[in-house]
Amino acid sequence: MVLLESDAFLSELSKMFQKARLDGSVTMTFKRYDGIDRPGNPREGKPPLPEVTEHLCLIRAKFRSKKLATVVHQKDVNKFQVAYSSLLKGNLDGLKKLKKPKTKTKVES
């Protein structure tokens, strides 16, 4: 797993979308992250974990065996979300439309 800055993450994500256009899919996960990597209960004699002052957002992307991740701070979420939405709009134009089956209505006589 490669942890990148948000701008580098978005550029690598656009490359992933381009590769997945022909064959495959990109899996995205968004998760609340408090910056603590280990379980919450420290052993005896160890200091307790610090209180969380700012919540973060952990964003992961996976395409085949390549994995990317970034951590977005609370104050940067709006900026990241605008950049991410424009990236999605630019790269999700090759989706196939699903054909809806026609429903037959009964004619009352």
Solvent accessible surface area in square Angstrom, and as a share of the most:
residue,aa,sasa,rsa
1,M,129,0.58
2,V,78,0.45
3,L,117,0.58
4,L,43,0.22
5,E,140,0.63
6,S,35,0.23
7,D,101,0.52
8,A,42,0.33
9,F,0,0.00
10,L,21,0.10
11,S,56,0.36
12,E,41,0.19
13,L,0,0.00
14,S,30,0.20
15,K,110,0.47
16,M,3,0.01
17,F,23,0.09
18,Q,95,0.42
19,K,118,0.50
20,A,14,0.11
21,R,108,0.39
22,L,169,0.84
23,D,94,0.49
24,G,49,0.47
25,S,82,0.53
26,V,28,0.16
27,T,79,0.46
28,M,45,0.20
29,T,66,0.38
30,F,107,0.45
31,K,117,0.50
32,R,169,0.62
33,Y,52,0.20
34,D,63,0.33
35,G,40,0.38
36,I,50,0.26
37,D,123,0.64
38,R,192,0.70
39,P,120,0.75
40,G,54,0.52
41,N,139,0.71
42,P,60,0.38
43,R,199,0.73
44,E,176,0.79
45,G,87,0.83
46,K,130,0.55
47,P,103,0.65
48,P,111,0.70
49,L,66,0.33
50,P,103,0.65
51,E,157,0.70
52,V,57,0.33
53,T,137,0.80
54,E,62,0.28
55,H,74,0.33
56,L,29,0.14
57,C,34,0.20
58,L,17,0.08
59,I,4,0.02
60,R,92,0.34
61,A,1,0.01
62,K,93,0.39
63,F,12,0.05
64,R,154,0.56
65,S,105,0.68
66,K,83,0.35
67,K,83,0.35
68,L,3,0.02
69,A,3,0.02
70,T,1,0.00
71,V,37,0.21
72,V,5,0.03
73,H,82,0.36
74,Q,110,0.49
75,K,165,0.70
76,D,54,0.28
77,V,58,0.33
78,N,115,0.59
79,K,142,0.60
80,F,16,0.07
81,Q,110,0.49
82,V,107,0.61
83,A,38,0.29
84,Y,30,0.11
85,S,42,0.27
86,S,68,0.44
87,L,28,0.14
88,L,46,0.23
89,K,165,0.70
90,G,49,0.47
91,N,21,0.11
92,L,78,0.39
93,D,102,0.53
94,G,55,0.53
95,L,130,0.65
96,K,188,0.80
97,K,192,0.81
98,L,165,0.82
99,K,194,0.82
100,K,181,0.77
101,P,120,0.75
102,K,193,0.82
103,T,122,0.71
104,K,194,0.82
105,T,118,0.68
106,K,194,0.82
107,V,140,0.81
108,E,165,0.74
109,S,162,1.05
